[in-house]
Amino acid sequence: MSSPFSALPLDLISEIFGHLEWNDLLRVRLLSHAFLDATEQRSIWFSLYQTYSSYEPRTLWPDRNISDYTTKELENLILSWKGVGMRWSKSGTAPSSENSLALSDGAQASQLIPGGRWLVSGMSSGDVHFYDLLSSHAVARLVIPVSLTQASSCNIRVKLSIDMEGDKFVFAFRLAVLLLPIPTRLGHGESVYIPADSCFIRIYRVTVDSTEAGSEELQTELLASHVHKSYIISYCYALSLLHNHVAYSIHHRAEEKTTFDSHLFVINWTKHPENEKRSMPGVYAGVSTTTPIKVCSVITRNSKSFLVDCIASRKPSPLPYTSNLRAQRCVRRI
């Protein structure tokens, strides 16, 4: 015998079911065909997505624009996300799936984009490749070709950092790429490294566009670029991008000095002189230490400060705004 509730109009049932949690929806759809039809309405899962993607810290990320999801794909996105959370809380749980990917020769840095579909990899040539992990044959897609004039005669060290945009419905993120070209020359039958005098930082915006064939392609737009010059730059320790700020730490020597120093630099890349998009302003903070510092994160608070988590390899000398600790958190007002 059917329930009087099942006789209600479909749109009214869907409106009521829109207030249920995901697990309740799975239960009620087993009761009748009318309930099954109601739980398959896009509005219900779209409402749940809006709610879950508002949680902080945000862990629910799509791998393309929400408008490109079918109702079933949107449902699977939420159920997969909830399933991961349930498995994560259980100790000793084996991964439900495992992918093995052979990267191109010379891959120096790789980042998995939130959402789990896209992998970005920086090559020793300076090129940036993307891999679609949902593809049965994940091949490298050249998205950002190297544009350094000295690239052909260099081994380029690469650092990457990802910053997801906060829009719930448009899949987009910013990508910071740091390139440190190390020129080489032949000598005594083997390659000899020559110290670099510049590193290059570029900020891109990456979006996903759907093709007529039904596949997705990544599109990039260069937002800003910066050249950091020094007499000798031996290494870049880390790179971190968040909102309007990019931070990086390098080990270098100024021309007037005889010893190497490690410096941490934090830049607001959105402030462009004379509205020129392809140049960055001067450094907000340059922190000099006697030991290498790795930049872990940059966090803006109320648009008035940045916070950088630093870990030094040895006990650093006192910094202008930190205590003398082995692992320390640095806070500075902008």
C-alpha positions in Angstrom: 0.0 0.0 0.0 1.5 3.3 -1.1 1.9 6.2 1.4 -0.2 9.3 0.9 3.2 11.1 0.9 4.1 9.4 -2.3 1.0 10.9 -4.0 2.3 14.4 -3.6 3.7 16.2 -6.7 7.2 15.4 -7.6 8.5 19.0 -7.2 7.0 19.2 -3.7 8.6 15.9 -2.7 11.9 17.1 -4.1 11.5 20.3 -2.1 11.1 18.3 1.1 13.9 15.9 0.4 16.1 18.9 -0.2 16.4 19.3 3.6 17.8 15.7 4.0 21.3 14.6 4.4 23.0 12.4 1.8 22.6 9.2 3.7 18.9 9.8 4.4 18.4 10.3 0.6 19.9 6.9 0.0 17.5 5.3 2.5 14.3 7.0 1.3 14.9 6.2 -2.3 14.5 2.5 -1.4 10.9 3.0 -0.3 9.2 3.7 -3.6 9.6 4.6 -7.2 8.2 8.1 -6.5 10.9 8.6 -3.8 13.6 7.3 -6.1 12.5 9.7 -8.8 12.5 12.6 -6.3 16.1 11.8 -5.0 17.4 11.9 -8.6 16.5 15.5 -9.1 19.5 17.8 -9.7 18.2 20.5 -7.3 18.6 18.1 -4.4 22.3 17.2 -5.0 23.1 20.8 -6.1 21.8 22.0 -2.8 23.9 19.5 -0.9 27.0 20.5 -3.0 26.4 24.1 -2.0 26.3 23.2 1.6 29.3 20.8 1.7 31.5 23.1 -0.4 31.0 25.8 2.2 32.6 23.9 5.0 35.9 25.2 6.3 38.5 24.0 5.7 37.1 23.2 2.3 37.7 19.6 1.1 35.0 19.1 -1.5 36.4 20.1 -4.9 35.1 19.4 -8.4 37.4 18.6 -11.2 35.6 20.8 -13.7 32.9 23.5 -13.8 29.7 22.4 -11.9 27.6 23.3 -14.9 29.3 20.5 -16.8 28.3 17.8 -14.3 25.2 15.6 -14.9 22.9 14.9 -12.0 24.4 11.5 -11.6 28.0 12.8 -11.7 27.1 15.4 -9.1 25.6 12.7 -6.9 28.7 10.6 -7.3 31.0 13.5 -6.5 29.3 14.0 -3.2 29.1 10.3 -2.3 32.8 9.7 -3.2 33.8 12.7 -1.1 31.7 11.3 1.9 33.2 7.8 1.3 36.7 9.1 1.5 35.9 10.9 4.7 34.5 7.7 6.2 37.5 5.6 5.1 40.0 8.2 6.3 38.7 7.9 9.9 39.3 4.2 10.0 42.8 3.0 10.8 44.5 0.4 8.6 42.1 0.9 5.7 43.8 0.1 2.4 43.3 2.6 -0.5 40.3 1.8 -2.7 42.3 2.5 -5.8 45.8 3.1 -6.9 47.2 4.8 -10.0 50.7 4.4 -11.3 51.8 7.1 -13.7 55.0 7.3 -15.7 56.0 10.9 -15.8 58.1 12.3 -18.7 61.8 12.4 -18.2 63.1 15.4 -16.3 60.0 15.9 -14.1 61.3 18.0 -11.2 58.2 19.1 -9.3 54.6 17.7 -9.3 51.4 18.9 -7.6 48.0 17.1 -7.5 45.2 19.5 -8.0 42.3 19.3 -5.4 39.6 17.3 -6.9 42.0 14.4 -7.7 41.8 14.5 -11.5 44.6 16.8 -12.7 48.3 16.5 -12.0 50.7 19.3 -12.9 54.4 18.6 -13.4 57.3 21.0 -14.0 60.0 19.7 -16.3 63.7 20.3 -16.3 63.2 22.0 -19.7 61.0 24.6 -18.0 57.8 23.3 -19.6 54.7 22.7 -17.5 52.7 19.5 -18.3 49.3 18.4 -17.1 48.0 14.9 -16.8 44.3 13.8 -16.8 44.2 11.0 -14.2 40.7 10.0 -15.3 42.0 9.2 -18.8 42.7 5.5 -19.5 46.0 6.7 -21.0 47.2 9.7 -19.0 49.6 11.4 -21.4 51.4 14.7 -20.8 49.7 17.8 -22.1 52.0 20.7 -22.7 50.0 23.6 -21.2 52.8 26.2 -20.4 55.8 26.0 -22.8 59.1 27.5 -21.5 59.8 30.9 -22.9 63.3 31.6 -21.5 65.8 32.5 -24.1 68.5 30.5 -22.3 66.4 27.4 -21.9 68.2 25.4 -24.6 71.5 25.6 -22.8 70.2 25.2 -19.2 69.0 22.6 -16.8 66.0 24.4 -15.2 65.1 23.8 -11.6 61.3 24.1 -11.1 59.1 24.8 -8.1 55.3 24.8 -8.2 52.6 26.1 -5.9 48.8 25.8 -6.3 46.1 28.2 -4.9 42.5 27.2 -5.6 40.0 30.0 -6.2 37.0 30.1 -3.9 34.2 30.0 -6.5 32.0 26.9 -5.8 30.8 26.6 -9.3 33.8 27.4 -11.6 36.8 25.2 -11.5 39.8 27.6 -11.5 43.1 27.9 -9.7 46.2 30.0 -9.7 49.5 28.4 -10.4 52.9 29.8 -9.4 55.9 28.6 -11.3 59.5 29.4 -10.2 62.2 28.7 -12.8 65.9 28.7 -11.8 67.9 28.1 -15.0 71.4 26.6 -14.3 73.6 27.2 -17.4 76.0 24.4 -18.3 79.2 24.3 -20.3 81.3 21.3 -21.4 84.6 20.9 -19.8 86.9 17.9 -19.1 84.5 15.6 -20.8 81.5 16.3 -18.6 79.0 19.0 -17.9 80.0 21.7 -15.4 77.3 23.8 -13.7 77.6 27.5 -13.8 75.8 29.4 -11.0 72.6 31.2 -12.0 72.1 35.0 -11.5 68.3 35.1 -11.9 65.2 33.2 -11.1 61.8 33.7 -12.8 58.4 33.6 -11.1 55.2 33.5 -13.0 51.6 33.5 -11.8 49.0 31.8 -14.1 45.2 31.4 -13.9 44.1 27.9 -15.0 40.6 27.1 -16.0 38.8 24.1 -17.6 36.9 24.4 -20.9 34.7 21.7 -22.4 35.3 20.8 -26.0 32.7 19.9 -28.6 33.8 16.3 -28.4 32.8 16.2 -24.7 36.3 16.3 -23.2 37.9 18.9 -21.1 41.0 21.0 -21.8 43.0 23.3 -19.5 43.4 26.9 -20.4 46.1 29.2 -18.9 46.4 33.0 -18.6 49.5 34.7 -17.5 48.6 37.1 -14.7 52.0 38.4 -13.5 55.7 37.7 -13.8 58.8 38.7 -11.8 62.5 38.3 -12.3 64.7 38.1 -9.2 68.3 39.0 -9.9 71.3 38.3 -7.7 75.0 37.8 -8.2 74.7 34.1 -7.7 71.6 32.0 -6.9 72.5 28.5 -5.9 69.1 27.1 -4.9 65.5 27.8 -4.3 64.1 26.0 -1.2 60.4 26.6 -1.5 57.6 28.4 -3.2 54.1 29.2 -1.7 51.2 31.0 -3.3 48.0 32.1 -1.5 45.5 34.8 -2.7 47.5 38.0 -3.4 50.8 36.9 -2.1 53.6 34.7 -3.3 56.5 33.7 -1.0 59.8 32.1 -2.0 63.1 31.4 -0.3 66.5 31.3 -2.1 70.1 30.7 -1.2 72.2 33.3 -2.9 75.2 35.6 -2.7 75.1 39.3 -3.5 77.9 40.8 -5.6 79.4 42.8 -2.7 79.5 39.8 -0.4 81.8 36.8 -0.1 79.3 34.5 1.7 76.0 33.0 0.8 72.8 34.0 2.6 69.3 32.5 2.7 66.5 35.0 2.1 62.7 34.7 2.3 60.7 37.1 0.1 57.0 37.8 0.2 55.4 39.8 -2.7 51.9 41.0 -3.4 51.8 40.1 -7.0 48.4 41.9 -7.7 49.9 45.4 -7.2 51.2 46.3 -10.6 52.8 49.7 -11.3 50.9 51.7 -13.9 48.5 48.7 -14.2 51.1 46.6 -16.1 50.0 43.0 -15.8 53.4 41.4 -16.4 55.5 43.0 -13.7 55.6 42.6 -10.0 56.4 45.3 -7.4 59.2 45.3 -5.0 59.6 42.9 -2.1 57.4 43.3 1.0 59.7 41.4 3.3 63.2 40.1 2.8 64.3 38.0 5.8 68.0 37.3 6.0 69.1 34.2 8.0 72.4 32.3 8.4 70.7 29.0 7.6 68.3 27.9 4.8 64.6 28.5 5.4 61.8 26.7 3.7 58.5 28.5 3.1 55.6 26.3 4.1 52.6 28.5 3.7 51.4 32.1 3.3 48.1 33.1 4.9 46.3 36.4 4.7 44.3 37.5 7.6 41.7 40.3 7.1 43.8 41.5 4.2 46.2 43.2 6.7 48.9 40.6 7.4 50.6 37.6 6.1 51.7 34.6 8.0 54.6 32.4 7.0 55.4 29.0 8.5 59.1 28.5 8.4 61.3 25.5 9.3 65.0 26.1 9.5 67.6 23.3 9.1 69.5 24.5 12.1 68.9 27.0 14.8 68.6 30.4 12.9 69.8 33.7 14.0 67.2 36.0 15.6 64.9 37.5 12.9 63.3 40.9 13.0 59.9 39.6 14.0 60.4 36.1 15.3 61.8 34.4 18.4 64.9 32.3 18.2 63.4 28.9 17.7 64.2 25.8 15.7 60.7 25.7 14.1 58.9 29.0 14.2 55.9 30.8 12.9 56.5 34.3 11.5 53.9 37.0 11.5 54.3 40.4 9.9 51.9 43.2 9.2 51.8 44.5 5.6 
